[in-house]
Amino acid sequence: MNADVLRAQIEAPADERGFSGVCLATVQGEPVFSYASGFAHRGHRVPNTLTTRFAVASVTKMITAAATLSLMDQGRLELATPLVELLPAELLPHDVSPRLTMHHLLSHTSGIASYFDEEVEDWAPYLACWDIVPTYHVRAVRDLLPLFVGKPALAAPGGAMRYGNANYILAGLVCEHVTGATFADVVAEHVFDLAGMHASTFAALDSDPADLAVGYSRPTTPGGPWRSNIYSVPAVGLPDGGMITTANDLTHFVDAVRTGRLLSPASTTAMLSSHATDPTDPDQHYGYGIWMTFVDGRVVRFGHGGSDPGIDATVRHYVDHGATIVVLANVDQEGSDMAAADVADLVVTELGLHV
């Protein structure tokens, strides 16, 4: 691999505005390429480095699924248990089906409504949530319940996949209820410690976490101001998104999953098995907290992406090559000229990976 050529490709997008974030590529656990660019804090001109921590939006769902499956390994949960037997009524959607289970939540086949319209391509529906529940009040998992518990279900459990963040909010509430611990503490014990993710946290943004990149949106008009995402995301990361982590920690997580160090063989298989198909792409399947690409009936790639205002992230593992690519950006995809997936595509091409 020509690392200099790859860096030049990342540094010279078409309109010369560049990429702000980090990239780490490993093969069989060994680093083969790393890159950092842009500013973790534009006002103080603090550069991004490989140790910079980023919020990673929905990449968090991989962690939530792993924590849930770990509790199942301990016999504290079962995939087939109805949600109505796991949570008290005040934590449930008002018209929850008695057939809805943890399996449905983790695979996005619950049929419940999410707390904003996931299919709209701009941030308007997401940002409108914070007019109802201000971001600074969102500090516990249950704080998002008012946004969706009163909405009618969209379909019966077990039907077509409908990706929705509310599924993982409810999964996180189950983790808290069966353990008596906060979701952050559950993840720390059952995922972070075991996977060696020592830089990862669900710390409140206003606690000023060390080495955290501020998320930014680019100017909407020529010469206009950059905007941080301080008013655009919850104050604390939740089970559906918002974990703070590093590229190195996410690489450790993938290694822990693929080698079976994190979960039992049965749970590892369950996590990486297809439980739903992307309704827009029959080759894209969802396991538990993980997107997978299938070719000829087998998984050739798995991972997850994440995007929020000021946040753009992707994690990909290529099974045949033992290669993991993590790209974390602190400029959101709507305004970013080199989104995380674009950088990952460049690395894939240069490494000669397929799919």
C-alpha contacts under 8 A as a table, 3 or more apart, distances in Angstrom:
res1	aa1	res2	aa2	distance
1	M	350	E	6.00
1	M	351	L	5.91
2	N	5	V	5.44
2	N	6	L	6.41
2	N	350	E	7.33
3	A	6	L	5.02
3	A	7	R	6.11
3	A	33	F	6.76
4	D	7	R	5.14
4	D	8	A	6.18
5	V	8	A	5.09
5	V	9	Q	6.26
6	L	9	Q	5.06
6	L	10	I	6.38
6	L	346	L	7.08
6	L	347	V	7.06
6	L	350	E	6.96
7	R	10	I	5.14
7	R	11	E	6.06
7	R	35	Y	7.24
8	A	11	E	5.00
8	A	12	A	6.03
9	Q	12	A	5.47
9	Q	13	P	6.91
9	Q	346	L	7.60
10	I	13	P	6.49
10	I	18	G	7.32
10	I	19	F	6.93
10	I	338	M	7.52
10	I	343	V	6.54
10	I	346	L	7.74
11	E	16	E	7.69
11	E	18	G	5.58
11	E	19	F	6.74
12	A	15	D	7.82
12	A	16	E	5.50
12	A	17	R	7.81
12	A	18	G	6.37
13	P	16	E	5.22
13	P	17	R	6.89
13	P	18	G	6.04
13	P	337	D	6.92
13	P	338	M	6.77
15	D	18	G	7.93
15	D	337	D	7.63
17	R	337	D	6.89
18	G	38	G	7.78
18	G	337	D	6.74
18	G	338	M	6.68
19	F	37	S	6.35
19	F	38	G	6.41
19	F	329	A	7.59
19	F	336	S	7.43
19	F	337	D	7.04
19	F	338	M	5.44
19	F	339	A	7.56
20	S	36	A	7.59
20	S	37	S	5.15
20	S	38	G	4.08
20	S	39	F	6.32
20	S	40	A	7.94
20	S	48	N	7.48
20	S	329	A	5.64
20	S	330	N	6.12
20	S	331	V	6.39
21	G	36	A	5.77
21	G	37	S	5.49
21	G	38	G	6.20
21	G	39	F	7.66
21	G	40	A	7.81
21	G	48	N	6.21
21	G	327	V	7.37
21	G	328	L	5.47
21	G	329	A	4.03
21	G	330	N	5.89
21	G	331	V	7.87
22	V	34	S	7.44
22	V	35	Y	5.46
22	V	36	A	4.26
22	V	37	S	6.43
22	V	48	N	7.09
22	V	49	T	6.91
22	V	50	L	6.26
22	V	247	A	7.38
22	V	327	V	5.77
22	V	328	L	5.42
22	V	329	A	6.48
23	C	33	F	7.75
23	C	34	S	5.42
23	C	35	Y	5.04
23	C	36	A	6.47
23	C	50	L	7.87
23	C	247	A	7.07
23	C	325	I	7.32
23	C	326	V	5.69
23	C	327	V	4.40
23	C	328	L	6.53
23	C	343	V	7.82
23	C	344	A	7.92
24	L	31	P	7.18
24	L	32	V	7.96
24	L	33	F	5.90
24	L	34	S	4.49
24	L	35	Y	6.64
24	L	247	A	6.23
24	L	248	N	7.32
24	L	325	I	5.89
24	L	326	V	5.33
24	L	327	V	6.58
25	A	31	P	5.82
25	A	32	V	5.73
25	A	33	F	5.10
25	A	34	S	6.30
25	A	323	A	7.11
25	A	324	T	5.66
25	A	325	I	4.44
25	A	326	V	6.43
25	A	347	V	7.74
26	T	29	G	5.48
26	T	30	E	5.01
26	T	31	P	4.12
26	T	32	V	5.28
26	T	33	F	7.00
26	T	251	T	7.91
26	T	323	A	5.53
26	T	324	T	5.29
26	T	325	I	6.61
27	V	30	E	5.29
27	V	31	P	6.49
27	V	32	V	6.67
27	V	321	H	7.01
27	V	322	G	5.44
27	V	323	A	4.20
27	V	324	T	6.44
28	Q	321	H	7.74
28	Q	322	G	5.01
28	Q	323	A	6.24
29	G	255	D	7.24
29	G	322	G	7.78
29	G	323	A	7.75
31	P	34	S	7.39
34	S	50	L	7.72
35	Y	50	L	7.39
36	A	48	N	5.86
36	A	49	T	5.31
36	A	50	L	6.24
37	S	47	P	7.06
37	S	48	N	5.81
37	S	49	T	7.35
38	G	47	P	5.87
38	G	48	N	5.85
39	F	42	R	5.42
39	F	45	R	6.03
39	F	46	V	5.42
39	F	47	P	4.17
39	F	48	N	5.13
39	F	213	A	7.71
40	A	45	R	7.57
40	A	46	V	5.50
40	A	47	P	5.38
40	A	48	N	4.87
40	A	52	T	7.45
40	A	212	L	7.08
40	A	213	A	4.10
40	A	214	V	5.72
40	A	330	N	7.27
41	H	44	H	5.70
41	H	45	R	5.68
41	H	46	V	5.08
41	H	47	P	7.10
41	H	213	A	6.23
41	H	214	V	5.70
42	R	45	R	4.77
42	R	46	V	6.60
43	G	46	V	7.94
48	N	52	T	5.89
48	N	213	A	7.31
49	T	52	T	5.24
50	L	246	T	7.57
50	L	247	A	7.15
50	L	248	N	7.81
51	T	211	D	7.55
51	T	246	T	6.50
51	T	247	A	7.90
51	T	248	N	7.89
52	T	211	D	5.27
52	T	212	L	6.02
52	T	213	A	6.50
52	T	246	T	6.39
53	R	199	A	7.52
53	R	200	S	7.91
53	R	211	D	5.72
53	R	212	L	4.62
53	R	213	A	6.04
53	R	244	I	6.17
53	R	245	T	5.02
53	R	246	T	4.76
53	R	247	A	7.94
54	F	212	L	5.80
54	F	213	A	5.47
54	F	214	V	7.88
54	F	244	I	5.34
54	F	245	T	5.49
54	F	246	T	6.17
54	F	328	L	6.74
54	F	329	A	7.45
54	F	330	N	6.99
55	A	212	L	7.90
55	A	213	A	7.78
55	A	242	G	5.46
55	A	243	M	5.51
55	A	244	I	4.35
55	A	245	T	6.44
55	A	311	I	6.64
56	V	59	V	5.63
56	V	60	T	6.64
56	V	241	G	6.93
56	V	242	G	5.78
56	V	243	M	5.93
56	V	244	I	6.46
56	V	245	T	7.28
56	V	306	G	5.83
56	V	307	S	7.26
56	V	311	I	6.44
56	V	312	D	6.80
56	V	313	A	5.64
56	V	328	L	7.18
57	A	60	T	6.14
57	A	240	D	7.51
57	A	241	G	4.15
57	A	242	G	4.58
57	A	243	M	6.74
57	A	305	G	7.98
57	A	306	G	4.66
57	A	307	S	5.55
57	A	308	D	5.96
57	A	311	I	6.82
57	A	312	D	7.58
57	A	313	A	7.46
58	S	61	K	5.50
58	S	240	D	5.91
58	S	241	G	4.43
58	S	242	G	7.10
58	S	304	H	7.36
58	S	305	G	6.27
58	S	306	G	4.24
58	S	307	S	6.75
59	V	62	M	6.01
59	V	63	I	7.66
59	V	241	G	6.72
59	V	304	H	5.33
59	V	305	G	5.33
59	V	306	G	5.09
59	V	313	A	7.21
59	V	314	T	7.13
59	V	315	V	7.43
60	T	63	I	5.25
60	T	64	T	6.38
60	T	239	P	6.59
60	T	240	D	6.23
60	T	241	G	4.89
60	T	242	G	6.56
60	T	243	M	5.70
61	K	64	T	4.94
61	K	65	A	6.08
61	K	168	Y	7.07
61	K	239	P	6.45
61	K	240	D	5.53
61	K	241	G	6.52
61	K	289	G	5.03
61	K	290	I	7.55
62	M	65	A	5.28
62	M	66	A	6.22
62	M	288	Y	7.47
62	M	289	G	4.36
62	M	290	I	5.78
62	M	303	G	7.96
62	M	304	H	7.21
63	I	66	A	5.09
63	I	67	A	6.17
63	I	187	V	7.37
63	I	191	V	7.01
63	I	289	G	7.50
64	T	67	A	5.18
64	T	68	T	6.21
64	T	168	Y	7.41
64	T	171	A	7.75
64	T	172	G	6.97
64	T	187	V	7.29
64	T	239	P	5.69
64	T	240	D	7.59
64	T	289	G	7.21
65	A	68	T	5.10
65	A	69	L	6.14
65	A	106	L	6.57
65	A	271	M	7.73
65	A	288	Y	5.82
65	A	289	G	5.12
66	A	69	L	5.12
66	A	70	S	6.07
66	A	191	V	6.90
66	A	262	L	7.96
66	A	263	L	7.54
66	A	271	M	7.76
66	A	289	G	7.71
67	A	70	S	5.06
67	A	71	L	6.47
67	A	175	C	7.92
67	A	186	V	7.01
67	A	187	V	5.73
67	A	190	H	5.58
67	A	191	V	5.97
68	T	71	L	5.25
68	T	72	M	6.48
68	T	77	L	7.91
68	T	171	A	7.48
68	T	172	G	7.98
68	T	175	C	6.43
69	L	72	M	4.85
69	L	73	D	6.24
69	L	263	L	7.30
69	L	267	S	6.13
70	S	73	D	4.94
70	S	74	Q	6.53
70	S	190	H	6.37
70	S	262	L	7.85
70	S	263	L	6.05
70	S	264	S	7.94
70	S	267	S	7.75
71	L	74	Q	5.07
71	L	75	G	6.49
71	L	76	R	5.44
71	L	77	L	5.99
71	L	175	C	7.77
71	L	190	H	7.87
72	M	75	G	4.96
72	M	76	R	5.48
72	M	77	L	4.54
72	M	78	E	5.71
72	M	79	L	7.65
73	D	76	R	7.58
73	D	263	L	7.32
73	D	264	S	6.57
73	D	267	S	7.21
74	Q	77	L	7.75
75	G	78	E	7.22
76	R	178	V	6.99
77	L	81	T	7.56
77	L	178	V	7.83
78	E	81	T	5.50
78	E	102	M	7.46
79	L	101	T	6.50
79	L	102	M	4.97
79	L	103	H	5.03
80	A	101	T	5.55
80	A	102	M	6.46
80	A	103	H	6.42
81	T	85	E	6.95
81	T	86	L	7.49
81	T	101	T	5.51
81	T	102	M	6.72
82	P	85	E	5.55
82	P	86	L	6.92
82	P	98	P	6.24
82	P	99	R	5.82
82	P	100	L	5.43
82	P	101	T	4.34
82	P	102	M	7.10
83	L	86	L	5.02
83	L	87	L	6.25
83	L	98	P	7.21
83	L	99	R	7.84
83	L	100	L	5.83
83	L	101	T	5.15
83	L	102	M	6.65
84	V	87	L	5.76
84	V	88	P	7.13
84	V	89	A	7.41
84	V	92	L	7.53
84	V	96	V	7.81
84	V	98	P	6.17
84	V	100	L	7.87
85	E	88	P	7.75
86	L	174	V	6.44
86	L	177	H	7.66
86	L	178	V	7.61
87	L	91	L	6.23
87	L	92	L	6.82
87	L	173	L	7.78
87	L	174	V	6.42
87	L	177	H	6.94
88	P	91	L	5.72
88	P	92	L	6.91
89	A	92	L	5.28
91	L	142	R	7.40
91	L	145	L	7.37
91	L	173	L	7.86
92	L	96	V	6.72
92	L	149	V	6.54
92	L	170	L	7.89
93	P	96	V	5.21
93	P	148	F	7.15
93	P	149	V	3.98
93	P	150	G	6.22
93	P	151	K	7.46
94	H	149	V	5.79
94	H	150	G	5.70
94	H	151	K	7.67
94	H	152	P	7.79
95	D	150	G	7.87
95	D	152	P	6.44
95	D	153	A	6.87
96	V	100	L	7.24
96	V	112	I	7.70
96	V	153	A	7.37
97	S	100	L	5.43
97	S	156	A	7.37
97	S	157	P	7.35
99	R	157	P	6.75
100	L	104	H	6.29
100	L	105	L	7.85
100	L	110	S	6.18
100	L	157	P	5.59
101	T	104	H	5.32
101	T	105	L	6.66
101	T	110	S	7.71
102	M	105	L	5.06
102	M	106	L	6.15
102	M	171	A	6.96
103	H	106	L	5.38
103	H	107	S	6.11
104	H	107	S	5.28
104	H	108	H	5.84
104	H	109	T	4.70
104	H	110	S	4.57
104	H	157	P	6.55
104	H	158	G	6.46
105	L	108	H	5.26
105	L	109	T	6.42
105	L	110	S	5.50
105	L	167	N	4.72
105	L	168	Y	6.53
105	L	170	L	7.52
105	L	171	A	6.55
106	L	109	T	7.87
106	L	167	N	6.82
106	L	168	Y	6.83
106	L	171	A	7.27
106	L	287	G	7.86
106	L	288	Y	5.10
106	L	289	G	6.23
107	S	110	S	7.80
107	S	161	M	7.45
107	S	275	H	6.03
107	S	276	A	6.37
107	S	286	Y	6.36
107	S	287	G	6.14
107	S	288	Y	5.42
107	S	289	G	7.09
108	H	111	G	7.57
108	H	161	M	5.51
108	H	162	R	5.60
108	H	163	Y	5.24
108	H	164	G	6.48
108	H	167	N	6.42
108	H	276	A	7.69
109	T	157	P	5.95
109	T	158	G	5.27
109	T	159	G	5.92
109	T	160	A	6.14
109	T	161	M	4.76
109	T	162	R	6.10
109	T	163	Y	7.82
109	T	276	A	7.28
110	S	155	A	7.66
110	S	156	A	6.94
110	S	157	P	4.38
110	S	158	G	6.23
110	S	159	G	7.61
110	S	162	R	7.85
110	S	167	N	7.25
111	G	153	A	5.91
111	G	154	L	5.24
111	G	155	A	4.35
111	G	156	A	5.39
111	G	157	P	5.24
111	G	158	G	7.50
111	G	159	G	7.12
111	G	161	M	7.89
111	G	162	R	6.72
112	I	152	P	7.33
112	I	153	A	4.44
112	I	154	L	5.64
112	I	155	A	6.81
112	I	157	P	7.97
112	I	166	A	7.68
112	I	167	N	7.51
113	A	148	F	6.68
113	A	151	K	6.28
113	A	152	P	6.73
113	A	153	A	5.45
113	A	154	L	5.84
113	A	164	G	7.25
113	A	166	A	7.16
114	S	117	D	7.02
114	S	118	E	7.75
114	S	148	F	6.12
114	S	164	G	5.09
114	S	165	N	5.81
114	S	166	A	4.70
114	S	167	N	7.35
115	Y	129	C	7.62
115	Y	144	L	7.91
115	Y	147	L	5.18
115	Y	148	F	4.82
115	Y	164	G	7.96
115	Y	165	N	7.14
115	Y	166	A	6.16
116	F	125	P	5.67
116	F	126	Y	5.71
116	F	129	C	7.15
117	D	120	V	6.04
117	D	125	P	6.06
117	D	126	Y	7.45
118	E	121	E	7.80
118	E	163	Y	7.47
118	E	164	G	6.73
120	V	123	W	7.73
120	V	125	P	7.35
122	D	125	P	7.65
122	D	334	E	7.58
123	W	126	Y	5.35
123	W	127	L	5.96
123	W	309	P	7.27
124	A	127	L	5.21
124	A	128	A	6.04
125	P	128	A	5.13
125	P	129	C	6.86
126	Y	129	C	5.58
126	Y	130	W	7.76
127	L	130	W	5.72
127	L	131	D	7.53
127	L	232	S	6.33
128	A	131	D	5.42
128	A	132	I	7.29
129	C	132	I	5.44
129	C	133	V	6.28
129	C	134	P	7.74
129	C	147	L	7.12
130	W	133	V	4.83
130	W	134	P	4.43
130	W	135	T	5.63
130	W	232	S	7.62
131	D	134	P	5.93
132	I	147	L	7.62
133	V	137	H	6.69
133	V	138	V	7.26
133	V	144	L	7.54
133	V	146	P	7.92
133	V	147	L	7.70
134	P	137	H	5.48
134	P	138	V	6.95
135	T	138	V	5.28
135	T	231	Y	6.57
135	T	232	S	7.05
135	T	233	V	6.07
135	T	234	P	4.43
135	T	235	A	5.75
136	Y	139	R	7.27
136	Y	234	P	6.45
136	Y	235	A	5.21
137	H	143	D	7.34
137	H	234	P	7.78
137	H	235	A	7.25
138	V	141	V	7.70
138	V	143	D	5.37
138	V	144	L	6.84
138	V	234	P	5.40
138	V	235	A	5.83
138	V	236	V	6.53
139	R	143	D	6.72
139	R	204	A	7.49
139	R	234	P	7.26
139	R	235	A	5.99
139	R	236	V	5.06
139	R	237	G	7.84
140	A	143	D	5.43
140	A	236	V	7.34
140	A	238	L	7.41
141	V	144	L	6.42
141	V	145	L	7.95
141	V	169	I	6.45
141	V	172	G	6.99
141	V	173	L	6.52
141	V	183	F	7.59
141	V	238	L	5.96
141	V	239	P	7.36
142	R	145	L	5.39
142	R	169	I	7.79
142	R	173	L	7.07
143	D	146	P	7.09
144	L	147	L	5.68
144	L	148	F	7.58
144	L	169	I	7.80
145	L	148	F	5.72
145	L	149	V	5.63
146	P	149	V	5.92
146	P	150	G	7.37
147	L	150	G	7.67
148	F	151	K	5.32
148	F	166	A	7.39
153	A	156	A	7.37
155	A	159	G	7.11
156	A	159	G	6.40
160	A	276	A	7.25
160	A	277	T	7.72
160	A	279	P	7.39
161	M	276	A	5.81
161	M	277	T	6.49
161	M	278	D	6.61
161	M	279	P	6.86
164	G	167	N	5.94
164	G	168	Y	7.84
165	N	168	Y	5.56
165	N	169	I	6.54
165	N	240	D	5.40
166	A	169	I	4.91
166	A	170	L	6.28
166	A	240	D	7.40
167	N	170	L	5.43
167	N	171	A	6.33
167	N	240	D	7.91
168	Y	171	A	4.74
168	Y	172	G	6.02
168	Y	239	P	5.66
168	Y	240	D	5.00
169	I	172	G	5.18
169	I	173	L	6.34
169	I	238	L	7.20
169	I	239	P	5.58
169	I	240	D	5.84
170	L	173	L	4.97
170	L	174	V	6.30
171	A	174	V	5.12
171	A	175	C	6.42
171	A	239	P	7.56
172	G	175	C	5.04
172	G	176	E	6.36
172	G	183	F	6.23
172	G	238	L	7.89
172	G	239	P	5.41
173	L	176	E	5.08
173	L	177	H	6.07
173	L	183	F	7.50
174	V	177	H	5.02
174	V	178	V	6.12
175	C	178	V	5.61
175	C	179	T	6.24
175	C	183	F	6.59
175	C	186	V	7.17
176	E	179	T	5.38
176	E	180	G	5.47
176	E	181	A	5.30
176	E	182	T	5.48
176	E	183	F	5.51
176	E	186	V	7.33
177	H	180	G	5.39
177	H	181	A	7.49
179	T	186	V	7.65
181	A	185	D	6.18
181	A	186	V	6.34
182	T	185	D	5.24
182	T	186	V	6.30
183	F	186	V	5.01
183	F	187	V	6.26
183	F	238	L	7.94
183	F	239	P	7.53
184	A	187	V	5.28
184	A	188	A	6.15
184	A	201	T	7.50
184	A	202	F	5.94
185	D	188	A	4.98
185	D	189	E	6.20
186	V	189	E	5.38
186	V	190	H	5.99
187	V	190	H	5.21
187	V	191	V	5.21
187	V	192	F	6.25
188	A	191	V	5.72
188	A	192	F	4.69
188	A	193	D	5.87
188	A	201	T	7.83
189	E	192	F	6.42
189	E	193	D	5.71
189	E	194	L	7.37
190	H	193	D	6.77
190	H	194	L	6.51
191	V	194	L	5.37
191	V	195	A	5.82
191	V	197	M	7.83
191	V	262	L	7.13
192	F	195	A	5.36
192	F	196	G	5.91
192	F	197	M	4.65
192	F	198	H	6.58
192	F	200	S	6.99
193	D	196	G	5.37
193	D	197	M	6.32
193	D	198	H	6.99
194	L	197	M	7.76
194	L	261	R	7.87
194	L	262	L	6.39
195	A	252	H	6.03
195	A	253	F	5.50
195	A	256	A	5.61
195	A	261	R	7.65
195	A	262	L	6.48
196	G	249	D	7.07
196	G	252	H	6.44
196	G	253	F	7.65
197	M	200	S	5.65
197	M	245	T	7.98
197	M	249	D	4.69
197	M	250	L	7.39
197	M	252	H	6.64
197	M	253	F	7.09
198	H	249	D	7.14
199	A	245	T	5.95
199	A	246	T	6.64
199	A	249	D	6.76
200	S	243	M	7.27
200	S	244	I	5.53
200	S	245	T	4.27
200	S	246	T	6.93
200	S	249	D	6.99
201	T	243	M	6.22
201	T	244	I	5.28
201	T	245	T	6.57
202	F	236	V	6.35
202	F	237	G	5.35
202	F	238	L	7.53
202	F	242	G	7.38
202	F	243	M	5.31
202	F	244	I	6.05
203	A	207	S	7.00
203	A	209	P	6.75
203	A	236	V	6.30
203	A	237	G	7.34
203	A	244	I	7.56
204	A	207	S	5.35
204	A	208	D	7.51
204	A	209	P	7.57
204	A	235	A	5.54
204	A	236	V	4.54
204	A	237	G	7.33
205	L	208	D	5.69
205	L	209	P	6.61
205	L	235	A	5.38
205	L	236	V	6.26
206	D	209	P	7.85
206	D	235	A	6.90
208	D	212	L	7.90
209	P	212	L	5.89
212	L	244	I	7.72
213	A	330	N	6.43
214	V	228	S	6.69
214	V	229	N	7.50
214	V	310	G	7.71
214	V	330	N	6.47
215	G	228	S	5.53
215	G	229	N	5.44
215	G	230	I	7.84
215	G	309	P	7.26
215	G	310	G	3.92
215	G	311	I	5.76
215	G	330	N	4.55
215	G	331	V	5.86
215	G	332	D	7.50
216	Y	226	W	6.60
216	Y	227	R	5.45
216	Y	228	S	4.33
216	Y	229	N	5.81
216	Y	309	P	7.21
216	Y	310	G	4.16
216	Y	311	I	7.45
216	Y	330	N	6.04
216	Y	331	V	4.84
216	Y	332	D	6.64
217	S	226	W	5.95
217	S	227	R	5.28
217	S	228	S	6.38
217	S	229	N	7.30
217	S	309	P	6.64
217	S	310	G	5.22
217	S	331	V	5.61
217	S	332	D	5.79
217	S	334	E	7.84
217	S	335	G	6.15
217	S	336	S	7.84
218	R	225	P	7.52
218	R	226	W	5.03
218	R	227	R	6.72
218	R	331	V	7.19
218	R	332	D	8.00
218	R	335	G	5.33
218	R	336	S	7.10
219	P	222	P	6.77
219	P	223	G	7.07
219	P	224	G	4.97
219	P	225	P	5.21
219	P	226	W	4.95
219	P	227	R	7.24
219	P	335	G	7.84
220	T	224	G	6.53
220	T	225	P	7.97
220	T	335	G	8.00
221	T	224	G	5.19
228	S	231	Y	7.85
228	S	310	G	6.80
229	N	232	S	4.88
229	N	233	V	6.49
229	N	309	P	6.03
229	N	310	G	5.58
230	I	233	V	6.63
231	Y	234	P	7.99
232	S	309	P	6.41
233	V	308	D	7.53
233	V	309	P	7.26
234	P	237	G	6.56
234	P	242	G	7.85
236	V	242	G	7.05
237	G	241	G	5.97
237	G	242	G	3.81
237	G	243	M	5.18
237	G	244	I	7.64
238	L	241	G	5.41
238	L	242	G	5.85
238	L	243	M	7.10
239	P	242	G	7.74
241	G	306	G	7.85
245	T	249	D	6.46
245	T	250	L	7.23
246	T	249	D	5.19
246	T	250	L	6.37
247	A	250	L	5.26
247	A	251	T	6.27
247	A	326	V	5.73
247	A	327	V	6.99
247	A	328	L	6.94
248	N	251	T	5.10
248	N	252	H	6.34
249	D	252	H	4.96
249	D	253	F	6.28
250	L	253	F	4.91
250	L	254	V	6.34
250	L	315	V	7.62
250	L	326	V	7.22
251	T	254	V	5.23
251	T	255	D	6.25
251	T	324	T	6.73
251	T	325	I	7.80
251	T	326	V	7.04
252	H	255	D	5.10
252	H	256	A	6.08
253	F	256	A	5.05
253	F	257	V	6.26
254	V	257	V	5.16
254	V	258	R	6.09
254	V	317	H	7.40
254	V	324	T	7.63
255	D	258	R	5.27
255	D	259	T	5.94
256	A	259	T	5.50
256	A	260	G	6.07
256	A	261	R	4.92
256	A	262	L	5.26
257	V	260	G	5.28
257	V	261	R	6.34
257	V	262	L	5.61
257	V	263	L	6.96
257	V	268	T	6.70
258	R	261	R	7.83
258	R	268	T	7.71
260	G	263	L	5.75
260	G	264	S	6.62
260	G	265	P	6.36
260	G	268	T	6.41
261	R	264	S	7.82
263	L	266	A	7.92
263	L	267	S	5.81
263	L	268	T	5.62
264	S	267	S	5.19
264	S	268	T	6.00
265	P	268	T	5.09
265	P	269	T	6.09
266	A	269	T	5.18
266	A	270	A	6.14
267	S	270	A	4.86
267	S	271	M	6.02
268	T	271	M	5.17
268	T	272	L	6.34
269	T	272	L	5.24
269	T	273	S	5.99
270	A	273	S	5.18
270	A	287	G	7.16
270	A	288	Y	7.17
271	M	287	G	5.31
271	M	288	Y	4.67
271	M	289	G	7.23
271	M	290	I	7.21
272	L	287	G	5.33
272	L	288	Y	6.98
272	L	290	I	7.15
272	L	292	M	7.65
272	L	302	F	7.98
273	S	286	Y	7.77
273	S	287	G	5.14
273	S	288	Y	7.79
274	S	277	T	7.39
274	S	285	H	5.64
274	S	286	Y	5.55
274	S	287	G	4.75
274	S	292	M	7.68
275	H	285	H	7.24
275	H	286	Y	5.89
275	H	287	G	5.24
275	H	288	Y	7.52
276	A	285	H	5.67
276	A	286	Y	5.19
276	A	287	G	6.94
277	T	281	D	7.52
277	T	282	P	6.06
277	T	283	D	7.61
277	T	284	Q	6.07
277	T	285	H	4.36
277	T	286	Y	6.13
278	D	281	D	5.25
278	D	282	P	6.00
278	D	283	D	7.68
278	D	284	Q	5.47
278	D	285	H	5.73
278	D	286	Y	7.27
279	P	282	P	6.71
281	D	284	Q	5.60
282	P	285	H	7.28
283	D	293	T	5.77
283	D	294	F	5.49
283	D	295	V	7.20
284	Q	291	W	6.87
284	Q	292	M	5.77
284	Q	293	T	4.90
284	Q	294	F	6.61
285	H	291	W	5.81
285	H	292	M	5.08
285	H	293	T	6.28
285	H	294	F	7.28
286	Y	289	G	7.19
286	Y	290	I	5.75
286	Y	291	W	4.63
286	Y	292	M	5.96
287	G	290	I	5.27
287	G	291	W	6.36
287	G	292	M	7.14
289	G	304	H	7.80
290	I	302	F	6.48
290	I	303	G	5.44
290	I	304	H	5.73
291	W	302	F	5.51
291	W	303	G	5.43
291	W	304	H	5.63
292	M	299	V	6.30
292	M	300	V	7.51
292	M	301	R	5.62
292	M	302	F	4.26
292	M	303	G	6.65
293	T	299	V	5.74
293	T	300	V	5.91
293	T	301	R	5.16
293	T	302	F	6.34
293	T	355	V	7.88
294	F	297	G	5.80
294	F	298	R	5.13
294	F	299	V	4.55
294	F	300	V	5.87
294	F	301	R	7.34
295	V	298	R	5.55
295	V	299	V	6.57
295	V	300	V	6.57
299	V	302	F	7.27
299	V	319	V	7.35
300	V	318	Y	5.98
300	V	319	V	5.18
300	V	320	D	6.49
300	V	355	V	7.35
301	R	316	R	6.76
301	R	317	H	5.48
301	R	318	Y	4.59
301	R	319	V	5.69
301	R	355	V	7.30
302	F	316	R	5.74
302	F	317	H	5.33
302	F	318	Y	6.88
302	F	319	V	7.78
303	G	314	T	7.58
303	G	315	V	5.13
303	G	316	R	4.54
303	G	317	H	6.07
304	H	314	T	5.96
304	H	315	V	5.43
304	H	316	R	6.81
305	G	312	D	7.78
305	G	313	A	5.54
305	G	314	T	4.14
305	G	315	V	6.16
306	G	311	I	7.44
306	G	312	D	5.78
306	G	313	A	4.99
306	G	314	T	6.24
307	S	310	G	7.95
307	S	311	I	5.32
307	S	312	D	4.57
307	S	313	A	6.40
307	S	332	D	6.76
307	S	333	Q	7.05
308	D	311	I	4.92
308	D	312	D	6.69
308	D	332	D	6.60
309	P	331	V	7.84
309	P	332	D	5.48
310	G	330	N	5.47
310	G	331	V	4.67
310	G	332	D	4.22
310	G	333	Q	7.93
311	I	328	L	7.92
311	I	329	A	6.06
311	I	330	N	4.96
311	I	331	V	5.62
311	I	332	D	4.66
311	I	333	Q	7.46
312	D	328	L	6.18
312	D	329	A	5.05
312	D	330	N	6.41
312	D	331	V	6.54
312	D	332	D	5.16
312	D	333	Q	5.95
312	D	339	A	6.75
312	D	340	A	5.92
313	A	326	V	7.68
313	A	327	V	5.68
313	A	328	L	4.45
313	A	329	A	5.96
313	A	340	A	5.46
313	A	341	A	7.57
314	T	325	I	7.99
314	T	326	V	5.91
314	T	327	V	5.41
314	T	328	L	6.59
314	T	340	A	5.95
314	T	341	A	6.21
314	T	344	A	7.74
315	V	324	T	7.37
315	V	325	I	5.89
315	V	326	V	4.61
315	V	327	V	6.62
316	R	324	T	5.63
316	R	325	I	5.23
316	R	326	V	6.52
317	H	322	G	7.04
317	H	323	A	5.64
317	H	324	T	4.29
317	H	325	I	6.41
318	Y	321	H	5.67
318	Y	322	G	5.80
318	Y	323	A	5.15
318	Y	324	T	6.33
318	Y	353	L	7.62
319	V	322	G	5.22
319	V	323	A	6.97
320	D	323	A	7.97
321	H	353	L	7.38
325	I	344	A	6.60
325	I	347	V	7.80
326	V	344	A	7.44
327	V	340	A	5.39
327	V	341	A	7.51
327	V	343	V	7.11
327	V	344	A	6.50
328	L	340	A	6.27
329	A	332	D	7.25
329	A	339	A	7.47
329	A	340	A	6.29
331	V	335	G	7.24
331	V	336	S	5.92
332	D	335	G	5.97
332	D	336	S	5.74
332	D	339	A	7.51
333	Q	336	S	4.77
333	Q	337	D	7.58
333	Q	338	M	7.91
333	Q	339	A	5.38
333	Q	340	A	7.82
336	S	339	A	5.64
338	M	342	D	5.86
338	M	343	V	6.50
339	A	342	D	5.23
339	A	343	V	6.56
340	A	343	V	5.29
340	A	344	A	6.25
341	A	344	A	4.95
341	A	345	D	6.12
342	D	345	D	5.05
342	D	346	L	6.47
343	V	346	L	5.14
343	V	347	V	6.46
344	A	347	V	5.11
344	A	348	V	6.13
345	D	348	V	5.02
345	D	349	T	6.22
346	L	349	T	5.24
346	L	350	E	6.23
347	V	350	E	5.11
347	V	351	L	6.02
348	V	351	L	5.21
348	V	352	G	6.09
348	V	353	L	5.23
348	V	354	H	7.32
349	T	352	G	5.11
349	T	353	L	6.28
349	T	354	H	7.92
350	E	353	L	7.84
